[in-house]
Structures are given as structure tokens and as C-alpha cells.
Amino acid sequence: NRVGKDGIFSFFDEDFRPDKTTITIGEQVTTIPEAAFAYAAIGAITIPATVTQIGKNAFYYCKQLATVTLGHNDPNNIPKLADITVFDQSWMALKNDGEIMVQSNEFATALKEANIWSTYASKIKVIGQ
């Protein structure tokens, strides 16, 4: 994977090898662009606190995506979702057991009340609880 000068994550074929089902995005990334992971066979992704925006259809049709871990801890720094389609047609949207893991109860509460994130309120869980 590569990060452009503007902090936007871009991907190359080696990022989606069949054996690579877990991805950790680097701290230098600030934006996950539209359709960045669309159709990828990832099962889990960790998004650092530096990410402030997640684009439309970013995880579209990620049928195996079961866990999204957010490194964010500040309730005033919730990453902005482009729209409801971010997780459209993914495991997260289609199954009841997907998880969005967060660092603290305070952040979990804020995320559950945030625009669009509230759609996934039942999936938001605090790590270690």
C-alpha cells in the first residue's frame, strides 16, 4: 500500500493476496477513499486515529469483513463516513455478528450517537469488554 502526499491511502494488488485477510492502515493515512476496499477479501481492518474520513462504498461488498477496529479515542474526533454505503453489502451490513471495536466507553457512546455510525450502534463494542 502507498500513502500519497495528501494522506490518502491507495492500494496495489499485493495488498489483496488471498492469504492477507487482516489489514492495518498506517498512522500516516488521513483518508480512506471511495471504494478503496470494494470487493476485497479482508476479514478485519484496523483504522488509526489519524483517519478523519472514510469514503463512499469504501468497504462495499467485503463479504468477509467481520471486524473493524478504530484507533480513535477522542469523542470529538469521530471519523466522518461519506454516507450509509461505506459498509454496503459487506458482512458488517448483512450479518448480525460483525463488530466495530473501539478503545473506550466514552468513544463508543459518542460513536453510537454520531451521524451514520448510529446505523451500526449494535455492533459497536469496547475492546476487552
C-alpha positions, -999 to +999 in steps of 0.1 A: +000+000+000+010+036-005+001+069+010+001+100-012+013+134-002-023+143+007-026+114+032-049+094+011-044+056+011-040+038-022-037+001-029-018-023-051-026-059-059-002-073-033-024-058-006-052-082-015-033-115-017-057-144-008-038-151+024-039-114+035-072-112+053-062-087+080-051-051+072-037-025+095-037+010+080-006+031+088-007+062+111+002+085+082-032+079+065-059+105+069-084+094+043-098+061+030-111+070-005-143+059-022-144+022-030-109+017-016-115-018-004-145-027-026-148-064-032-116-071-011-115-105+007-104-089+040-119-102+073-106-075+096-092-040+094-076-016+119-081+021+112-058+045+131-070+077+148-053+097+121-081+088+096-107+115+096-127+105+065-140+072+051-153+074+015-185+062-001-185+024-007-151+021+010-159-015+021-185-022-005-192-060-009-164-070+015-183-102+022-158-114+048-154-082+067-164-091+103-142-067+124-134-031+121-111-017+148-109+020+153-078+035+169-097+067+178-102+076+214-114+112+213-152+116+212-146+149+193-125+131+166-150+106+151-141+097+115-166+111+090-184+085+069-193+097+034-227+081+036-246+049+046-229+030+018-195+027+034-202-008+046-229-016+020-233-053+011-204-062+034-205-088+062-208-059+086-241-048+070-255-082+062-247-103+094-257-097+130-223-107+144-200-081+128-181-059+153-168-023+153-142-023+181-132+009+199-108+019+226-132+034+254-167+035+266-168+073+261-158+069+225-183+041+220-211+062+233-202+091+210-199+068+180-233+052+187-248+087+185-228+100+156-244+106+122-244+074+100-223+055+126-255+052+147-268+027+120-242+003+133-248+011+171-255-026+180-221-036+165-200-011+184-181-027+212-152-017+236-120-037+233-116-060+263-152-058+274 
